[in-house]
Amino acid sequence: MSDFIAYIKDAIYFSLIFEDRYQLVLLGLGITLVLTTVSFVLGTLLGMVLCAGMGSRRPAVRGVSRAITGVLVKLPPLVLLMIFAYLMLAGTGLGAMTIAITTFTCKSSAHLAEIFRSAVDSVAHGEVEAARTLGFSKRQAFFKVVFPQAVSQAMPLYKTQFILTMQDTSVVSLLAIPDLTRSVTIITSRTLDPIITLVITTVVYLVLGVLANALLSRADRQKHISSQEAEQA
């Protein structure tokens, strides 16, 4: 038992304390959070556009939106990253971070577009017709009837997609971006002991997932409270 405790102490020391290697972990964590947050926010906006396109009355717009979404959903994140890095954005002078954000924005937007589309389609058409009968315009019917229900339907999958996007960013080591995964890989190559760094990576990703889920759930509850107060007023 004493040997095991001594091993753990030495492993933690050489993985985190020696040469201030914990700074690599913190740097990687920060880059992972930036990649995930920026890509997901932009992906949400682009996903709304694709969702609107898939519901368009124009066959060309609807067909193009569905084709783009279908391709992006089916391609693995690593393959998509390689396509952007070595084909579509090669020679543009864009930095690795910009290419990575572009990749994960497109990837997350496709999944979010399908989530949004399913949520919108889940609202009964009769409710929209009832709103129109009461004198609501198409815009008013959407934002007062369809949108609130669609948000409630989409939120569980929306939270899950944020975590999936964070997991997808682990492939950016292909572009030599020192994200969390690459940082702990560098530490492992120096210590030749993957156990502690693997535990650290696992714990950090689990904590980030729990925190992200809690924050999004809190935001959703706050939205419901605000909506109820507005209705009562």
Helices and strands as residue ranges (DSSP letters): H 2-12, I 13-17, G 18-20, H 22-54, H 59-74, H 77-83, I 84-88, H 96-121, H 125-133, H 138-141, I 142-146, H 147-168, G 169-175, H 180-191, H 194-232
